[in-house]
């Protein structure tokens, strides 16, 4: 029992200074007494495991497990990071790492897919938002930490791994083989959908995403007489807060973008846009879905609250919490949930997500052609017969309806808004303001 008494003294020595630490002192409840009975229980359990477990376990390993357990019990996003997992976090935000290309979280003790990353092996293999990863090869992931799951998914380029997946609507688990590869994340892509209508895709919010979107916007304006933009945030798992604020800033003329509320004084903040709208107020459609989380929800929520954009697609993921990296040493840190996000109008994103103004589910659309109908051009010697024989160029939107119906609907709405901006009383100095009714 001498070891247990010593351990109790060590625990008291560890926990007592926390009461005196000024930052954490602001978070304390009215009861400032340490839970001595619970600490004694912890010491007893620690000692029983140390002495009686079937295999010898190092004290440092048990304490690490205890730390991991404390964080896992809080929420799906608070985790303990050793040197390797901290390096993984840095590589994912910088834009290149090796593995499957999945953003994951924990739900009811299982690993859940938040979103497959654009162009990744996971996306190519058909992994979907909401999938539950039951096994990796023959290893069950029930109760496995995020760090462990990520470690098991990593491996040399070209190696295969078998995922057993639980998916809503499927009567039995699916088995999907994924080939590992180096994941190079192109944070921002852009192109012209049709003359006058641009498209910007953000796959993840990295350190320089704001700068990349600004360059994309300027490029689109140079290439075309830009009359509307689709901002695609589907399956965007989020990323860096400051980058989401920078992106929203490009489309707003001032005002609040987001604010956070937490228990620590430095975790409650307000973030505002500058007064210049680089997009010059042209019609804007934002596409979201169940894989749009965190930073992407901040952008969608801000543009929606300011009536700057029409939000289309399906309800977003609902990750409205802020994680802070708190260093324990040079090689170890914890990622701890310290605050919640709120949209400019005070809506909490957490577990609610962003509800689109216009719901458009992803679907396969089959166009119905009119057969057997005769028109003027079918008549012999009709006027303009020679000119009608010239080949007509294919409408770019024709392929969209078959490959991406949500983007097709967004483009269609952009065209409608453009017509209104040029022909109705909604025009204000050549610009259009999305009416409030669209957002209610």
Secondary structure, DSSP 8 states (H G I E B T S, - for coil): -HHHHHHHHHHHHHHHHHHH-HHHHTT--S--S--HHHHHHHHHHHHHHHHHSSS---HHHHHHHHHHHHHHTT-TT-EEE-HHHHHHHHHHHHTEEEE--EEEEEETTEEEEEEE-TTSHHHHHT--TT-EEEEETTEE-TT--HHHHHHHH---TT-EEEEEEE-TT-SS-EEEEEE-EEEE---EEEEEEETTEEEEEES-B-TTHHHHHHHHHHHHHHHS---EEEEE-TT---B-HHHHHHHHHTT-SSSEEEEEEESSGGG-EEEE--S--TTTT-EEEEEE-TT--THHHHHHHHHHHTT-SEEEES------EEEEEEESSSS-EEEEEEEEEEETT--B-TTT----SEE------------S---GGGSTT-TTHHHHTS-----HHHHHHHH-HHHHHHHHHHHHHHHHHHHSTTEETTEE---GGGG-
